Amino acid sequence: MEQSKNQTVGLEEWTRRISEEEMPVFAHTARSIAAASTEEDTSIANLAHLILRDSTMTTRVLRLANSVIFNPSGQPINTISRAIVLLGFDTVRSMALSIALLEPMIKGVQHDHALEEMARSFHAAVQARSMAQQRGSSEPEAVFVAALLSRLGKMAFWCFPYGKANELDTAYKNWESSEKAEQAVLGFTLKQLSASLNAEWSLSTLLTEYFSGNQSDNRAVQDLDYANNLILSVEDGWGGIKASECIKNISEHIGLSMEETSVLVENSAHEAARTAKEYGAEAAIKYMPLPVSDNQEGELEEIGDIHVADQSLQMSILRELTTMLHEKTDLNAILGTISEGIYRALAMERTIIAFTSPQDNNLHAKYTLGDEKDRFRKCFAISLDERNIFTSIMKSRNAFWLNDNIRKNMMPLLTKPIRECIDVLEFFAMPIWVNGQGRGLIYADCKRSGRKLTMEEFHTFSHFSEYASIAFELLANKATKNS
């Protein structure tokens, strides 16, 4: 693809425009706040003065200082000076800098991408700070601010795109990477714009090192790297293979087990949503991919259309299936009901019924519900002539649950095409066998939320899936009688 021919504005000019035309107040305030030092005897007074000059910032800082996130004890804080004493200089400076950034951004939001980047910024910031705290860093707030600002150029562009929004949005769909699309349309990447704005406004030396692109032994820089990798990977699902690999890398970085790290990053994701709300960025929360756990069902409304298991619905659909079989209802209607029952009543996020093809001896997805259903129809073409996990399941003739207990032994069977297609490390599956022939397979997972599946759900999934084999047998017997 060719670069945009009407490209006239370079990185330097774009930086100048944002600094002088769109965010001049932030540029001045941010420089002053970022330069505030704890080494001065009058540091508290200086920082308080910087905040008090702006009545809106003062109100927002005090609101944050009295929130559960920063003040769980509930001790009233009525002055900026008191906030600095009780919460710490770095924490209050972090609040002020974040508020200064978000004010013009929120006012400038014109595009969904701006809210997406704002959501990513908060998510990365809280994840990075959590890592820094876990490994005993003395500067977790500096890590928080650096991570929050690490997507500054992306947020700034989508808030103030100067007529380039549609062109870049289209380019993202046509280029193999976002960086190449940005380079083609703008002549620079939005990461380079972030680095340029950080340098122009003298915001964070940590961020300067992060943007340098050099391999760094600085563990705070590594916090930023791991956090940004994590937030992008979980957008493809908390149960995905990429997310699992990121969590494994983080566990080694902070010295916790995989299980402990999983709990830490999931809790941090929910904290990121609460933090965004406290900062007044509620509109960004819906763009955060939040995991689901048993003690966080109250936050489901923030996650989107993720549903929860419903036992009464399970029984209703199972009774309906029994009636349909007795009445010898059309096979397609029965299979559709089975698929819907697993998807809705068991709260699975992706459900597939695939059938074998005599032409190529492959499993092909036919009924798909939930996330990525169109992609699954294309990629779920599993060869039964090759050694892989689904071939093994078909041969076993039994319901199968890929989980933590057996994953290590099954990894050789998760071939590259299968990993790329399902991108998940936990799922249910059950073959459909009729009169000694493998006719198909039923598959279900919870990739997006990454929630752990249970034994009770496995038994219910198996029960639903059995109806498929019964329906096929009835159809085969009916065909035999009629012949």
Secondary structure, 3 states (H helix, E strand, C coil): CCCCCCCCCCHHHHHHHHHHHHCHHHHHHHHHHHHCCCCCCCHHHHHHHHHHCCHHHHHHHHHHHCCCCCCCCCCCCCCHHHHHHHHCHHHHHHHHHHHHHHHHHHHHCCCHHHHHHHHHHHHHHHHHHHHHHHCCCCCHHHHHHHHHHCCHHHHHHHHCCCCCHHHHHHHHHHCCCHHHHHHHHHCCCHHHHHHHHHHHHCCCHHHHHHHCCCCCCCHHHHHHHHHHHHHHHHHHCCCCHHHHHHHHHHHHHHCCCHHHHHHHHHHHHHHHHHHHHHCCCHHHHHHCCCCCCHHHHHHHHHCCCCCCCCHHHHHHHHHHHHHHHHCCCCHHHHHHHHHHHHHHHCCCCEEEEEEEECCCCEEEEEEEEECCHHHHHHHCEEECCCCCHHHHHHHHCCCEEECCCCHHHHHHHCCHHHHHHHCCCCEEEEEEEECCEEEEEEEEECCCCCCCCCHHHHHHHHHHHHHHHHHHHHHHHHHHHHC
